[in-house]
């Protein structure tokens, strides 16, 4: 299954997150910047495979019925978001110290970031 995760513009990322993800309960998130020199597409593939994100609506619904969380991943240039719904998922264990709830800690996104901050 082809999973489209790259936003073509900052507005596209914001729209996809607000209209498609948040309104469907993807409230838990981890955000980050990919370091300069790293291949963003390689990270895309790694995260999508690791967390089994590229699944269809039928499987998402079945997971929800079993009390399991679903994940979405989106990236614009070197900024990425991993978003999750309520439920159990290995992501929530592995990233437990970094996961935020957007209802308490708003998602912050800047389309540009200084080179020194991105390289850190």
Secondary structure, DSSP 8 states (H G I E B T S, - for coil): -----B-SSHHHHHHIIIIIIGGGT--EEEEEE--TTS-HHHHHHHHHHHTT----HHHHHHHHHTTB--EEEEEETTEEEEEE-SSB-HHHHHTTTT-EETTTS-----S---HHHHH-
